[in-house]
Amino acid sequence: KLLARFGRERLLTGDDDFDGQWIVEAEDPFFVQKLVSAELKYKLAERPLRSMEIRIEPQKVYISIPSVPSDEAGYDYFIDTVMLILQRVL
């Protein structure tokens, strides 16, 4: 109801586990199917990125996580995931 109030619709990817953990809002459901690949689902399921927020707007991409990764491996994982998202968007 809250999403509908703001004029957005929650889209389901067809993956019940993913849809239960993540909220995907978009105007273009075909773009969501392109973006939310099996590889991206796998990366988002990893502990460091469980609270990642991704907003894609015309000419802008916002990607944020609530805390700074605690080690170099966490940074690398975040950067790999961001690059995967950008490859699908561009």
Biopython code that builds the backbone (N, CA, C, O; Angstrom):
import numpy as np
from Bio.PDB.StructureBuilder import StructureBuilder

atoms = [
    (1, "LYS", "N", (0.821, -1.193, 0.000)),
    (1, "LYS", "CA", (0.000, 0.000, 0.000)),
    (1, "LYS", "C", (0.862, 1.252, 0.000)),
    (1, "LYS", "O", (0.562, 2.219, -0.699)),
    (2, "LEU", "N", (1.921, 1.232, 0.777)),
    (2, "LEU", "CA", (2.794, 2.399, 0.838)),
    (2, "LEU", "C", (3.396, 2.692, -0.525)),
    (2, "LEU", "O", (3.475, 3.852, -0.931)),
    (3, "LEU", "N", (3.820, 1.654, -1.235)),
    (3, "LEU", "CA", (4.404, 1.861, -2.554)),
    (3, "LEU", "C", (3.376, 2.421, -3.531)),
    (3, "LEU", "O", (3.692, 3.292, -4.341)),
    (4, "ALA", "N", (2.155, 1.920, -3.453)),
    (4, "ALA", "CA", (1.104, 2.404, -4.349)),
    (4, "ALA", "C", (0.795, 3.871, -4.072)),
    (4, "ALA", "O", (0.465, 4.634, -4.980)),
    (5, "ARG", "N", (0.909, 4.250, -2.806)),
    (5, "ARG", "CA", (0.618, 5.630, -2.444)),
    (5, "ARG", "C", (1.589, 6.589, -3.124)),
    (5, "ARG", "O", (1.214, 7.716, -3.444)),
    (6, "PHE", "N", (2.800, 6.172, -3.345)),
    (6, "PHE", "CA", (3.793, 7.014, -3.995)),
    (6, "PHE", "C", (3.823, 6.802, -5.511)),
    (6, "PHE", "O", (4.704, 7.323, -6.194)),
    (7, "GLY", "N", (2.875, 6.050, -6.027)),
    (7, "GLY", "CA", (2.766, 5.850, -7.460)),
    (7, "GLY", "C", (3.742, 4.841, -8.025)),
    (7, "GLY", "O", (3.983, 4.817, -9.232)),
    (8, "ARG", "N", (4.301, 4.015, -7.175)),
    (8, "ARG", "CA", (5.230, 2.987, -7.642)),
    (8, "ARG", "C", (4.627, 1.624, -7.417)),
    (8, "ARG", "O", (3.799, 1.426, -6.528)),
    (9, "GLU", "N", (5.052, 0.700, -8.229)),
    (9, "GLU", "CA", (4.540, -0.655, -8.136)),
    (9, "GLU", "C", (5.696, -1.597, -7.824)),
    (9, "GLU", "O", (6.766, -1.504, -8.425)),
    (10, "ARG", "N", (5.472, -2.500, -6.883)),
    (10, "ARG", "CA", (6.487, -3.500, -6.577)),
    (10, "ARG", "C", (6.437, -4.573, -7.653)),
    (10, "ARG", "O", (5.374, -5.106, -7.970)),
    (11, "LEU", "N", (7.593, -4.878, -8.204)),
    (11, "LEU", "CA", (7.685, -5.897, -9.233)),
    (11, "LEU", "C", (8.276, -7.162, -8.643)),
    (11, "LEU", "O", (9.190, -7.105, -7.820)),
    (12, "LEU", "N", (7.759, -8.291, -9.060)),
    (12, "LEU", "CA", (8.270, -9.578, -8.618)),
    (12, "LEU", "C", (9.127, -10.165, -9.716)),
    (12, "LEU", "O", (8.808, -10.051, -10.900)),
    (13, "THR", "N", (10.219, -10.793, -9.316)),
    (13, "THR", "CA", (11.149, -11.363, -10.298)),
    (13, "THR", "C", (10.828, -12.804, -10.632)),
    (13, "THR", "O", (11.374, -13.356, -11.588)),
    (14, "GLY", "N", (9.943, -13.424, -9.852)),
    (14, "GLY", "CA", (9.633, -14.829, -10.047)),
    (14, "GLY", "C", (10.473, -15.745, -9.176)),
    (14, "GLY", "O", (10.262, -16.958, -9.166)),
    (15, "ASP", "N", (11.413, -15.183, -8.454)),
    (15, "ASP", "CA", (12.254, -15.921, -7.512)),
    (15, "ASP", "C", (11.740, -15.605, -6.111)),
    (15, "ASP", "O", (12.009, -14.528, -5.580)),
    (16, "ASP", "N", (11.003, -16.537, -5.509)),
    (16, "ASP", "CA", (10.353, -16.283, -4.226)),
    (16, "ASP", "C", (11.330, -15.881, -3.129)),
    (16, "ASP", "O", (11.023, -14.999, -2.326)),
    (17, "ASP", "N", (12.500, -16.513, -3.079)),
    (17, "ASP", "CA", (13.493, -16.156, -2.058)),
    (17, "ASP", "C", (13.970, -14.719, -2.242)),
    (17, "ASP", "O", (14.030, -13.950, -1.283)),
    (18, "PHE", "N", (14.306, -14.364, -3.468)),
    (18, "PHE", "CA", (14.774, -13.008, -3.757)),
    (18, "PHE", "C", (13.667, -11.991, -3.482)),
    (18, "PHE", "O", (13.904, -10.971, -2.837)),
    (19, "ASP", "N", (12.465, -12.269, -3.971)),
    (19, "ASP", "CA", (11.345, -11.341, -3.792)),
    (19, "ASP", "C", (10.983, -11.161, -2.319)),
    (19, "ASP", "O", (10.470, -10.111, -1.932)),
    (20, "GLY", "N", (11.247, -12.176, -1.495)),
    (20, "GLY", "CA", (10.983, -12.069, -0.066)),
    (20, "GLY", "C", (11.994, -11.210, 0.665)),
    (20, "GLY", "O", (11.692, -10.668, 1.728)),
    (21, "GLN", "N", (13.192, -11.076, 0.110)),
    (21, "GLN", "CA", (14.254, -10.314, 0.759)),
    (21, "GLN", "C", (14.447, -8.922, 0.194)),
    (21, "GLN", "O", (14.945, -8.037, 0.890)),
    (22, "TRP", "N", (14.065, -8.715, -1.043)),
    (22, "TRP", "CA", (14.336, -7.445, -1.723)),
    (22, "TRP", "C", (13.053, -6.838, -2.267)),
    (22, "TRP", "O", (12.140, -7.559, -2.668)),
    (23, "ILE", "N", (12.986, -5.536, -2.279)),
    (23, "ILE", "CA", (11.873, -4.802, -2.887)),
    (23, "ILE", "C", (12.393, -4.196, -4.178)),
    (23, "ILE", "O", (13.365, -3.441, -4.171)),
    (24, "VAL", "N", (11.755, -4.523, -5.266)),
    (24, "VAL", "CA", (12.139, -3.996, -6.577)),
    (24, "VAL", "C", (10.982, -3.151, -7.085)),
    (24, "VAL", "O", (9.867, -3.640, -7.267)),
    (25, "GLU", "N", (11.268, -1.871, -7.311)),
    (25, "GLU", "CA", (10.267, -0.959, -7.860)),
    (25, "GLU", "C", (10.783, -0.441, -9.189)),
    (25, "GLU", "O", (11.957, -0.090, -9.310)),
    (26, "ALA", "N", (9.918, -0.392, -10.177)),
    (26, "ALA", "CA", (10.347, 0.110, -11.483)),
    (26, "ALA", "C", (9.137, 0.411, -12.341)),
    (26, "ALA", "O", (8.038, -0.096, -12.114)),
    (27, "GLU", "N", (9.373, 1.252, -13.334)),
    (27, "GLU", "CA", (8.339, 1.535, -14.318)),
    (27, "GLU", "C", (8.436, 0.567, -15.489)),
    (27, "GLU", "O", (7.460, 0.360, -16.210)),
    (28, "ASP", "N", (9.603, -0.022, -15.679)),
    (28, "ASP", "CA", (9.848, -0.905, -16.820)),
    (28, "ASP", "C", (10.186, -2.314, -16.327)),
    (28, "ASP", "O", (11.328, -2.569, -15.945)),
    (29, "PRO", "N", (9.218, -3.227, -16.328)),
    (29, "PRO", "CA", (9.483, -4.580, -15.827)),
    (29, "PRO", "C", (10.512, -5.339, -16.667)),
    (29, "PRO", "O", (11.182, -6.230, -16.143)),
    (30, "PHE", "N", (10.654, -5.017, -17.939)),
    (30, "PHE", "CA", (11.638, -5.689, -18.785)),
    (30, "PHE", "C", (13.058, -5.307, -18.367)),
    (30, "PHE", "O", (13.970, -6.132, -18.417)),
    (31, "PHE", "N", (13.237, -4.052, -17.957)),
    (31, "PHE", "CA", (14.535, -3.605, -17.472)),
    (31, "PHE", "C", (14.909, -4.350, -16.193)),
    (31, "PHE", "O", (16.068, -4.718, -16.004)),
    (32, "VAL", "N", (13.941, -4.571, -15.325)),
    (32, "VAL", "CA", (14.188, -5.299, -14.078)),
    (32, "VAL", "C", (14.638, -6.719, -14.385)),
    (32, "VAL", "O", (15.578, -7.214, -13.763)),
    (33, "GLN", "N", (13.988, -7.380, -15.329)),
    (33, "GLN", "CA", (14.385, -8.737, -15.687)),
    (33, "GLN", "C", (15.819, -8.766, -16.222)),
    (33, "GLN", "O", (16.553, -9.724, -15.980)),
    (34, "LYS", "N", (16.218, -7.714, -16.950)),
    (34, "LYS", "CA", (17.585, -7.627, -17.462)),
    (34, "LYS", "C", (18.576, -7.381, -16.333)),
    (34, "LYS", "O", (19.650, -7.982, -16.306)),
    (35, "LEU", "N", (18.222, -6.506, -15.404)),
    (35, "LEU", "CA", (19.126, -6.125, -14.322)),
    (35, "LEU", "C", (19.286, -7.229, -13.287)),
    (35, "LEU", "O", (20.403, -7.521, -12.860)),
    (36, "VAL", "N", (18.194, -7.838, -12.885)),
    (36, "VAL", "CA", (18.213, -8.807, -11.786)),
    (36, "VAL", "C", (18.532, -10.207, -12.340)),
    (36, "VAL", "O", (17.659, -11.066, -12.468)),
    (37, "SER", "N", (19.791, -10.390, -12.654)),
    (37, "SER", "CA", (20.262, -11.666, -13.190)),
    (37, "SER", "C", (20.582, -12.629, -12.046)),
    (37, "SER", "O", (20.605, -12.240, -10.879)),
    (38, "ALA", "N", (20.823, -13.868, -12.395)),
    (38, "ALA", "CA", (21.202, -14.869, -11.385)),
    (38, "ALA", "C", (22.489, -14.449, -10.678)),
    (38, "ALA", "O", (22.626, -14.642, -9.470)),
    (39, "GLU", "N", (23.424, -13.880, -11.421)),
    (39, "GLU", "CA", (24.689, -13.441, -10.822)),
    (39, "GLU", "C", (24.470, -12.302, -9.822)),
    (39, "GLU", "O", (25.075, -12.294, -8.750)),
    (40, "LEU", "N", (23.610, -11.341, -10.170)),
    (40, "LEU", "CA", (23.331, -10.244, -9.244)),
    (40, "LEU", "C", (22.596, -10.757, -8.004)),
    (40, "LEU", "O", (22.897, -10.329, -6.890)),
    (41, "LYS", "N", (21.654, -11.654, -8.181)),
    (41, "LYS", "CA", (20.950, -12.243, -7.030)),
    (41, "LYS", "C", (21.934, -12.920, -6.088)),
    (41, "LYS", "O", (21.825, -12.787, -4.869)),
    (42, "TYR", "N", (22.890, -13.641, -6.647)),
    (42, "TYR", "CA", (23.897, -14.323, -5.838)),
    (42, "TYR", "C", (24.718, -13.311, -5.045)),
    (42, "TYR", "O", (24.946, -13.497, -3.849)),
    (43, "LYS", "N", (25.164, -12.242, -5.704)),
    (43, "LYS", "CA", (25.979, -11.232, -5.031)),
    (43, "LYS", "C", (25.190, -10.524, -3.934)),
    (43, "LYS", "O", (25.721, -10.282, -2.850)),
    (44, "LEU", "N", (23.934, -10.190, -4.203)),
    (44, "LEU", "CA", (23.131, -9.488, -3.206)),
    (44, "LEU", "C", (22.782, -10.370, -2.010)),
    (44, "LEU", "O", (22.467, -9.864, -0.933)),
    (45, "ALA", "N", (22.836, -11.671, -2.196)),
    (45, "ALA", "CA", (22.532, -12.589, -1.102)),
    (45, "ALA", "C", (23.666, -12.677, -0.088)),
    (45, "ALA", "O", (23.460, -13.139, 1.034)),
    (46, "GLU", "N", (24.850, -12.241, -0.472)),
    (46, "GLU", "CA", (25.986, -12.305, 0.442)),
    (46, "GLU", "C", (25.819, -11.288, 1.566)),
    (46, "GLU", "O", (25.281, -10.202, 1.351)),
    (47, "ARG", "N", (26.264, -11.629, 2.724)),
    (47, "ARG", "CA", (26.066, -10.823, 3.931)),
    (47, "ARG", "C", (26.441, -9.343, 3.784)),
    (47, "ARG", "O", (25.660, -8.503, 4.232)),
    (48, "PRO", "N", (27.590, -8.962, 3.184)),
    (48, "PRO", "CA", (27.950, -7.530, 3.157)),
    (48, "PRO", "C", (26.964, -6.644, 2.408)),
    (48, "PRO", "O", (26.935, -5.434, 2.630)),
    (49, "LEU", "N", (26.159, -7.221, 1.527)),
    (49, "LEU", "CA", (25.319, -6.384, 0.673)),
    (49, "LEU", "C", (23.828, -6.544, 0.943)),
    (49, "LEU", "O", (23.016, -6.099, 0.132)),
    (50, "ARG", "N", (23.453, -7.147, 2.022)),
    (50, "ARG", "CA", (22.034, -7.420, 2.260)),
    (50, "ARG", "C", (21.185, -6.167, 2.426)),
    (50, "ARG", "O", (19.961, -6.243, 2.321)),
    (51, "SER", "N", (21.790, -5.035, 2.676)),
    (51, "SER", "CA", (21.031, -3.796, 2.835)),
    (51, "SER", "C", (21.343, -2.785, 1.736)),
    (51, "SER", "O", (21.098, -1.591, 1.905)),
    (52, "MET", "N", (21.869, -3.243, 0.640)),
    (52, "MET", "CA", (22.225, -2.346, -0.450)),
    (52, "MET", "C", (20.976, -1.702, -1.037)),
    (52, "MET", "O", (19.939, -2.349, -1.190)),
    (53, "GLU", "N", (21.091, -0.427, -1.360)),
    (53, "GLU", "CA", (20.011, 0.290, -2.050)),
    (53, "GLU", "C", (20.529, 0.697, -3.415)),
    (53, "GLU", "O", (21.615, 1.262, -3.541)),
    (54, "ILE", "N", (19.740, 0.404, -4.431)),
    (54, "ILE", "CA", (20.099, 0.743, -5.805)),
    (54, "ILE", "C", (18.955, 1.559, -6.386)),
    (54, "ILE", "O", (17.811, 1.106, -6.399)),
    (55, "ARG", "N", (19.258, 2.755, -6.864)),
    (55, "ARG", "CA", (18.259, 3.584, -7.549)),
    (55, "ARG", "C", (18.821, 3.949, -8.909)),
    (55, "ARG", "O", (19.932, 4.469, -9.020)),
    (56, "ILE", "N", (18.045, 3.672, -9.933)),
    (56, "ILE", "CA", (18.472, 3.979, -11.284)),
    (56, "ILE", "C", (17.464, 4.953, -11.878)),
    (56, "ILE", "O", (16.273, 4.660, -11.987)),
    (57, "GLU", "N", (17.972, 6.106, -12.254)),
    (57, "GLU", "CA", (17.157, 7.166, -12.846)),
    (57, "GLU", "C", (17.802, 7.563, -14.162)),
    (57, "GLU", "O", (18.944, 7.187, -14.426)),
    (58, "PRO", "N", (17.092, 8.312, -14.989)),
    (58, "PRO", "CA", (17.728, 8.773, -16.229)),
    (58, "PRO", "C", (19.014, 9.546, -15.927)),
    (58, "PRO", "O", (18.993, 10.521, -15.176)),
    (59, "GLN", "N", (20.097, 9.122, -16.493)),
    (59, "GLN", "CA", (21.412, 9.740, -16.366)),
    (59, "GLN", "C", (22.034, 9.633, -14.966)),
    (59, "GLN", "O", (23.057, 10.267, -14.708)),
    (60, "LYS", "N", (21.438, 8.843, -14.052)),
    (60, "LYS", "CA", (21.971, 8.727, -12.694)),
    (60, "LYS", "C", (21.797, 7.306, -12.178)),
    (60, "LYS", "O", (20.787, 6.654, -12.440)),
    (61, "VAL", "N", (22.792, 6.842, -11.446)),
    (61, "VAL", "CA", (22.714, 5.564, -10.748)),
    (61, "VAL", "C", (23.208, 5.806, -9.328)),
    (61, "VAL", "O", (24.325, 6.283, -9.124)),
    (62, "TYR", "N", (22.370, 5.473, -8.345)),
    (62, "TYR", "CA", (22.736, 5.597, -6.936)),
    (62, "TYR", "C", (22.854, 4.197, -6.353)),
    (62, "TYR", "O", (21.936, 3.385, -6.471)),
    (63, "ILE", "N", (23.984, 3.921, -5.729)),
    (63, "ILE", "CA", (24.187, 2.641, -5.071)),
    (63, "ILE", "C", (24.770, 2.938, -3.695)),
    (63, "ILE", "O", (25.804, 3.596, -3.582)),
    (64, "SER", "N", (24.109, 2.455, -2.656)),
    (64, "SER", "CA", (24.609, 2.726, -1.310)),
    (64, "SER", "C", (24.455, 1.504, -0.416)),
    (64, "SER", "O", (23.590, 0.654, -0.624)),
    (65, "ILE", "N", (25.323, 1.449, 0.580)),
    (65, "ILE", "CA", (25.242, 0.442, 1.623)),
    (65, "ILE", "C", (25.309, 1.189, 2.955)),
    (65, "ILE", "O", (25.906, 2.263, 3.026)),
    (66, "PRO", "N", (24.708, 0.637, 4.009)),
    (66, "PRO", "CA", (24.589, 1.390, 5.265)),
    (66, "PRO", "C", (25.879, 1.537, 6.063)),
    (66, "PRO", "O", (25.945, 2.368, 6.969)),
    (67, "SER", "N", (26.905, 0.752, 5.748)),
    (67, "SER", "CA", (28.153, 0.878, 6.498)),
    (67, "SER", "C", (29.343, 0.612, 5.589)),
    (67, "SER", "O", (29.223, -0.045, 4.555)),
    (68, "VAL", "N", (30.478, 1.131, 5.991)),
    (68, "VAL", "CA", (31.707, 0.956, 5.239)),
    (68, "VAL", "C", (32.181, -0.488, 5.424)),
    (68, "VAL", "O", (32.195, -0.984, 6.550)),
    (69, "PRO", "N", (32.568, -1.167, 4.348)),
    (69, "PRO", "CA", (33.083, -2.530, 4.503)),
    (69, "PRO", "C", (34.247, -2.560, 5.490)),
    (69, "PRO", "O", (35.059, -1.636, 5.530)),
    (70, "SER", "N", (34.320, -3.611, 6.274)),
    (70, "SER", "CA", (35.312, -3.681, 7.346)),
    (70, "SER", "C", (36.694, -4.141, 6.882)),
    (70, "SER", "O", (37.665, -4.047, 7.633)),
    (71, "ASP", "N", (36.784, -4.635, 5.650)),
    (71, "ASP", "CA", (38.080, -5.094, 5.167)),
    (71, "ASP", "C", (38.158, -4.938, 3.656)),
    (71, "ASP", "O", (37.182, -4.581, 2.996)),
    (72, "GLU", "N", (39.343, -5.213, 3.127)),
    (72, "GLU", "CA", (39.568, -5.063, 1.689)),
    (72, "GLU", "C", (38.691, -6.009, 0.872)),
    (72, "GLU", "O", (38.233, -5.649, -0.212)),
    (73, "ALA", "N", (38.459, -7.204, 1.384)),
    (73, "ALA", "CA", (37.604, -8.155, 0.677)),
    (73, "ALA", "C", (36.182, -7.616, 0.555)),
    (73, "ALA", "O", (35.532, -7.821, -0.470)),
    (74, "GLY", "N", (35.699, -6.938, 1.578)),
    (74, "GLY", "CA", (34.372, -6.320, 1.533)),
    (74, "GLY", "C", (34.297, -5.220, 0.492)),
    (74, "GLY", "O", (33.310, -5.117, -0.237)),
    (75, "TYR", "N", (35.350, -4.382, 0.417)),
    (75, "TYR", "CA", (35.408, -3.350, -0.620)),
    (75, "TYR", "C", (35.401, -3.976, -2.009)),
    (75, "TYR", "O", (34.667, -3.545, -2.898)),
    (76, "ASP", "N", (36.228, -4.997, -2.174)),
    (76, "ASP", "CA", (36.305, -5.662, -3.480)),
    (76, "ASP", "C", (34.950, -6.238, -3.882)),
    (76, "ASP", "O", (34.537, -6.128, -5.037)),
    (77, "TYR", "N", (34.272, -6.845, -2.934)),
    (77, "TYR", "CA", (32.966, -7.442, -3.209)),
    (77, "TYR", "C", (31.966, -6.368, -3.621)),
    (77, "TYR", "O", (31.213, -6.547, -4.578)),
    (78, "PHE", "N", (31.963, -5.246, -2.893)),
    (78, "PHE", "CA", (31.072, -4.131, -3.216)),
    (78, "PHE", "C", (31.380, -3.588, -4.612)),
    (78, "PHE", "O", (30.467, -3.363, -5.407)),
    (79, "ILE", "N", (32.643, -3.380, -4.908)),
    (79, "ILE", "CA", (33.031, -2.840, -6.216)),
    (79, "ILE", "C", (32.666, -3.811, -7.333)),
    (79, "ILE", "O", (32.179, -3.381, -8.379)),
    (80, "ASP", "N", (32.887, -5.104, -7.137)),
    (80, "ASP", "CA", (32.500, -6.095, -8.146)),
    (80, "ASP", "C", (30.996, -6.053, -8.413)),
    (80, "ASP", "O", (30.555, -6.154, -9.558)),
    (81, "THR", "N", (30.224, -5.904, -7.354)),
    (81, "THR", "CA", (28.762, -5.861, -7.503)),
    (81, "THR", "C", (28.330, -4.592, -8.225)),
    (81, "THR", "O", (27.458, -4.637, -9.093)),
    (82, "VAL", "N", (28.938, -3.458, -7.871)),
    (82, "VAL", "CA", (28.629, -2.195, -8.553)),
    (82, "VAL", "C", (28.962, -2.297, -10.035)),
    (82, "VAL", "O", (28.187, -1.842, -10.877)),
    (83, "MET", "N", (30.103, -2.887, -10.360)),
    (83, "MET", "CA", (30.488, -3.024, -11.767)),
    (83, "MET", "C", (29.505, -3.923, -12.518)),
    (83, "MET", "O", (29.168, -3.645, -13.669)),
    (84, "LEU", "N", (29.047, -4.986, -11.882)),
    (84, "LEU", "CA", (28.044, -5.863, -12.496)),
    (84, "LEU", "C", (26.772, -5.077, -12.804)),
    (84, "LEU", "O", (26.203, -5.210, -13.888)),
    (85, "ILE", "N", (26.330, -4.264, -11.858)),
    (85, "ILE", "CA", (25.122, -3.454, -12.056)),
    (85, "ILE", "C", (25.331, -2.473, -13.200)),
    (85, "ILE", "O", (24.471, -2.352, -14.072)),
    (86, "LEU", "N", (26.455, -1.775, -13.210)),
    (86, "LEU", "CA", (26.720, -0.793, -14.263)),
    (86, "LEU", "C", (26.811, -1.440, -15.637)),
    (86, "LEU", "O", (26.354, -0.852, -16.617)),
    (87, "GLN", "N", (27.385, -2.628, -15.735)),
    (87, "GLN", "CA", (27.445, -3.322, -17.020)),
    (87, "GLN", "C", (26.050, -3.625, -17.547)),
    (87, "GLN", "O", (25.828, -3.593, -18.757)),
    (88, "ARG", "N", (25.117, -3.914, -16.667)),
    (88, "ARG", "CA", (23.755, -4.228, -17.090)),
    (88, "ARG", "C", (22.966, -2.964, -17.427)),
    (88, "ARG", "O", (22.052, -3.000, -18.250)),
    (89, "VAL", "N", (23.318, -1.855, -16.792)),
    (89, "VAL", "CA", (22.592, -0.598, -17.003)),
    (89, "VAL", "C", (23.051, 0.108, -18.262)),
    (89, "VAL", "O", (22.241, 0.685, -18.988)),
    (90, "LEU", "N", (24.359, 0.065, -18.525)),
    (90, "LEU", "CA", (24.902, 0.812, -19.679)),
    (90, "LEU", "C", (24.728, 0.077, -20.978)),
    (90, "LEU", "O", (25.132, 0.576, -22.028)),
]
sb = StructureBuilder()
sb.init_structure("model")
sb.init_model(0)
sb.init_chain("A")
sb.init_seg("    ")
for serial, (resi, resn, name, xyz) in enumerate(atoms, 1):
    if name == "N":
        sb.init_residue(resn, " ", resi, " ")
    sb.init_atom(name, np.array(xyz, "f"), 0.0, 1.0, " ", f" {name:<3s}", serial, name[0])
structure = sb.get_structure()
